[in-house]
Amino acid sequence: MLPASLLAELRPVTGEIGKVTALAGGDIAHAWRLRSQKGEFFLKTHRNPPPGFFASEAEGLRSLEQRGVRVPRVLACTESYLLLEYIAPGQHDYRKAGAMLASLHAAGEGFYGAAQDNYLATLLQPNGLVADWAEFYLKNRLGFCLRKMRHMSERENALWQKFAEKVRPLLGECPSPAWLHGDLWSGNLLMGKDGPCFIDPACYAGDPLIDIAMTRLFGGFSQAFYDGYYGELPRRAHEDELIRIYQLYPLLVHALLFDGAACRYSGYYSRAAAIRDWFVGI
């Protein structure tokens, strides 16, 4: 349960809290539903969050809200918790969710990356503002993960280098930067009473297909979602190949988070290596 000191700290925003319910579904943080005299609230806590962990999420939510995406309102944020608007469940509207994502992507940005580093789960992902998408993705996303992995053989390193050389021209086809959710698996899309609502972002500017690739990696999105998205934006040349390339980053992140740095023999890493090997012709 939540300590009394935390409940007291929240009281100026929530009022007197009458009921606290632990919620399931979070792999990284603990989630709580708070009921009080002022209504319902959603609270995220973490026993040992990395520095700026909740501030990073709050900034991502605000950045999406500023761009017209429905997200929970940020009510309070400290190093130890994030207090959000509670999203009451509603009817599923995947088509509207897809159209909302397309609208975000269509708006465009003037750069790749982001001004500040932020977190994907508890992994601090390096950003910075750059003009070259291929360099950003290969260095700040794939290379960043691979450098964290121990016991990589010379052969593995050589294969990743060969892969980078092979796909760089494809990455160069990105038409323009778009602001991304950055971690769009099915658990980060809520269907609320007021319509679809995106949560837990890891935002930066990049190829719009980054978000589409994530939706297809672990499943959970209906065809209506893609109908809504592609009803607003056209399909791209080499889209299937790019989606496979962009699925490498979340696979490598999962390998690091859930299998540890010595993870080159893990299931997630094996899936990533299989995609790599397909491109290099092994």
Backbone hydrogen bonds, N-H to C=O, Kabsch-Sander energy under -0.5 kcal/mol:
donor,donor_aa,acceptor,acceptor_aa,energy
6,L,3,P,-0.6
7,L,3,P,-1.8
8,A,4,A,-2.2
9,E,5,S,-1.6
10,L,6,L,-1.9
11,R,7,L,-1.0
13,V,10,L,-1.9
14,T,10,L,-2.4
15,G,11,R,-2.7
18,G,16,E,-0.5
18,G,35,R,-2.6
19,K,35,R,-1.7
21,T,33,R,-2.4
23,L,31,A,-2.6
27,D,25,G,-0.6
30,H,45,T,-3.0
31,A,23,L,-0.6
32,W,43,L,-2.4
33,R,21,T,-2.9
34,L,32,W,-0.5
34,L,41,F,-2.8
35,R,19,K,-2.6
36,S,39,G,-3.0
37,Q,16,E,-1.3
38,K,14,T,-1.0
39,G,36,S,-1.4
41,F,34,L,-2.4
42,F,84,L,-2.7
43,L,32,W,-2.7
44,K,82,L,-2.4
45,T,30,H,-2.4
46,H,80,S,-0.8
53,F,50,P,-1.9
56,S,52,G,-2.2
57,E,53,F,-1.4
58,A,54,F,-2.6
59,E,55,A,-2.4
60,G,56,S,-2.0
61,L,57,E,-2.5
62,R,58,A,-2.4
63,S,59,E,-2.3
64,L,60,G,-1.9
65,E,61,L,-2.5
66,Q,62,R,-2.5
67,R,63,S,-0.7
67,R,64,L,-0.7
68,G,65,E,-1.8
69,V,64,L,-2.4
71,V,69,V,-0.5
75,L,73,R,-0.6
75,L,83,L,-2.7
76,A,83,L,-1.6
78,T,81,Y,-2.6
82,L,44,K,-2.0
83,L,76,A,-3.1
84,L,42,F,-3.4
84,L,82,L,-0.5
85,E,73,R,-2.1
86,Y,40,E,-0.9
88,A,86,Y,-0.8
90,G,191,M,-2.8
97,A,93,D,-1.7
98,G,94,Y,-2.6
99,A,95,R,-2.3
100,M,96,K,-2.2
101,L,97,A,-2.1
102,A,98,G,-2.2
103,S,99,A,-2.1
104,L,100,M,-1.8
105,H,101,L,-2.4
106,A,102,A,-2.6
107,A,103,S,-1.1
108,G,104,L,-0.6
108,G,105,H,-0.7
109,E,177,P,-1.6
112,Y,130,V,-2.6
113,G,205,A,-2.9
114,A,128,G,-0.9
118,N,125,Q,-1.6
120,L,123,L,-2.6
121,A,119,Y,-0.6
123,L,120,L,-2.1
124,L,122,T,-0.6
125,Q,118,N,-3.5
125,Q,123,L,-0.6
128,G,114,A,-1.9
130,V,112,Y,-2.4
130,V,128,G,-0.6
133,W,131,A,-0.7
136,F,132,D,-2.1
137,Y,133,W,-2.9
138,L,134,A,-2.4
139,K,135,E,-2.3
140,N,136,F,-2.4
141,R,136,F,-0.6
141,R,137,Y,-0.9
142,L,137,Y,-2.4
143,G,138,L,-2.2
144,F,139,K,-0.8
145,C,141,R,-1.6
146,L,142,L,-2.6
147,R,143,G,-2.4
148,K,144,F,-0.7
148,K,145,C,-1.0
149,M,145,C,-0.6
149,M,146,L,-1.0
150,R,261,A,-1.6
157,N,153,S,-2.4
158,A,154,E,-2.4
159,L,155,R,-2.3
160,W,156,E,-2.3
161,Q,157,N,-2.0
162,K,158,A,-2.4
163,F,159,L,-2.5
164,A,160,W,-2.3
165,E,161,Q,-2.0
166,K,162,K,-1.9
167,V,163,F,-2.4
168,R,164,A,-1.5
171,L,167,V,-2.4
172,G,168,R,-1.7
173,E,170,L,-1.7
174,C,171,L,-1.5
178,A,206,G,-2.1
179,W,104,L,-0.5
180,L,204,Y,-2.5
185,W,183,D,-1.8
186,S,219,G,-0.6
188,N,185,W,-2.1
189,L,186,S,-1.4
190,L,197,C,-3.4
192,G,190,L,-0.7
192,G,195,G,-1.9
193,K,88,A,-1.8
195,G,192,G,-1.7
197,C,190,L,-2.7
198,F,70,R,-2.4
199,I,188,N,-2.2
202,A,181,H,-3.1
204,Y,180,L,-0.5
205,A,113,G,-2.9
206,G,178,A,-2.8
210,I,207,D,-2.4
211,D,208,P,-1.0
212,I,208,P,-1.1
213,A,209,L,-2.9
214,M,210,I,-1.7
215,T,211,D,-2.0
216,R,212,I,-1.5
217,L,213,A,-0.9
217,L,214,M,-0.6
218,F,214,M,-0.9
225,F,222,S,-1.0
226,Y,222,S,-1.0
227,D,223,Q,-2.4
228,G,224,A,-2.4
229,Y,225,F,-2.0
230,Y,226,Y,-3.0
231,G,227,D,-1.0
232,E,229,Y,-1.5
233,L,229,Y,-1.8
239,E,236,R,-1.3
242,L,238,H,-2.3
243,I,239,E,-2.6
244,R,240,D,-1.7
245,I,241,E,-2.1
246,Y,242,L,-2.7
247,Q,243,I,-1.2
248,L,244,R,-0.5
248,L,245,I,-1.1
251,L,247,Q,-1.5
252,L,248,L,-2.7
253,V,249,Y,-2.6
254,H,250,P,-2.5
255,A,251,L,-2.0
256,L,252,L,-2.1
257,L,253,V,-2.8
258,F,254,H,-2.7
259,D,254,H,-0.5
259,D,255,A,-1.5
260,G,256,L,-0.7
263,C,261,A,-1.5
266,S,263,C,-2.2
270,S,266,S,-2.3
271,R,267,G,-2.0
272,A,268,Y,-2.0
273,A,269,Y,-3.0
274,A,270,S,-2.0
275,I,271,R,-1.6
276,R,272,A,-2.4
277,D,273,A,-2.8
278,W,274,A,-1.6
279,F,275,I,-1.5
280,V,276,R,-1.9
281,G,277,D,-0.9
282,I,277,D,-2.8
